[in-house]
């Protein structure tokens, strides 16, 4: 059986330029999207599961978790659980918001992105412009279609 290759669309922009909003708009136009959006609310980020609509605290500026990146404390167990869920997906449209410093260090969604890049899925990811070239190189995404978040707002 021949499977079609993975397609990847990267939504990029600077901090606060609407990457998550753009991904959300794309996801809402697709039937049965899979994956996760990271919703920023004040000093916290919540992981929104597109499959069931649940939201869980992922990152906070407060010292709730032991893992730290920059000014953020993050829930490594939730990242692991979310990545394991993503790795189980074999087809359809998959969203990961966002790929950045954690993933470049092999953490966060890195295991899921590496696995999904080998599957026949339609992958949609957001990447801050500052990390775009590094992410493309690390995860072998040279064939990705790159769009600015502003195009969707």
Protein Blocks (a to p, Z undefined) as FASTA:
>chain_A
ZZdddddddddddehilmmmmmmmmmmmpghiadjddddehjaccdddfknopacdfbdc
bdfbfbdghjbccdfklmmmmmmmmmmpggdjdddddddfklmnopajlmmmmmmmmpcc
dddddddfklmmmmmmmnopmlpccddfklmZZ
